């Protein structure tokens, strides 16, 4: 009886460890997706700013 109790506790411990590792992995993947999305938004923004700066008339640019 004692052997099966210890074996059951070991199985529960392994399942708990695996679930914690799986949740950590999911968190890393979600964080990665958020970072990729934010970098895409920043890239779009920087292209818009570059385009606006290229269309600024010569009058507003400082003389060299």
C-alpha positions as CSV (number, residue, x, y, z in Angstrom):
1,X,0.0,0.0,0.0
2,X,2.8,2.4,0.9
3,X,4.6,1.9,-2.4
4,X,1.5,2.7,-4.4
5,X,0.9,5.9,-2.3
6,X,4.5,7.1,-3.0
7,X,4.2,6.2,-6.6
8,X,1.0,8.2,-6.9
9,X,2.6,11.1,-5.2
10,X,5.5,10.9,-7.6
11,X,3.1,10.9,-10.6
12,X,1.3,13.9,-9.3
13,X,4.6,15.7,-8.7
14,X,5.7,15.0,-12.3
15,X,2.4,16.2,-13.7
16,X,2.6,19.4,-11.6
17,X,6.2,20.0,-12.8
18,X,5.2,19.4,-16.4
19,X,2.2,21.7,-16.1
20,X,4.3,24.5,-14.7
21,X,6.9,24.1,-17.5
22,X,4.1,24.1,-20.1
23,X,2.6,27.3,-18.7
24,X,6.1,28.9,-18.6
25,X,6.6,27.9,-22.3
26,X,3.2,29.4,-23.2
27,X,4.1,32.6,-21.4
28,X,7.3,32.9,-23.3
29,X,5.5,32.3,-26.6
30,X,2.9,35.0,-25.7
31,X,5.6,37.4,-24.8
32,X,7.4,36.7,-28.1
33,X,4.2,37.3,-30.0
34,X,3.6,40.6,-28.2
35,X,7.2,41.7,-29.0
36,X,6.9,40.8,-32.6
37,X,3.6,42.7,-32.9
38,X,5.1,45.8,-31.2
39,X,8.1,45.8,-33.5
40,X,5.8,45.6,-36.5
41,X,3.9,48.6,-35.2
42,X,7.1,50.5,-34.6
43,X,8.3,49.7,-38.1
44,X,5.0,51.0,-39.6
45,X,5.3,54.2,-37.5
46,X,8.9,54.8,-38.5
47,X,8.0,54.4,-42.2
48,X,5.2,57.0,-41.8
49,X,7.6,59.4,-40.0
50,X,10.2,59.0,-42.7
51,X,7.6,59.6,-45.4
52,X,6.4,62.8,-43.7
53,X,9.9,64.1,-43.3
54,X,10.6,63.5,-47.0
55,X,7.6,65.5,-48.0
56,X,8.5,68.6,-45.8
57,X,9.1,71.6,-48.0
58,X,12.6,73.0,-48.4
59,X,11.6,76.2,-46.6
60,X,11.4,74.5,-43.3
61,X,14.7,72.7,-43.6
62,X,17.7,74.4,-42.0
63,X,20.3,75.9,-44.3
64,X,23.6,74.1,-44.5
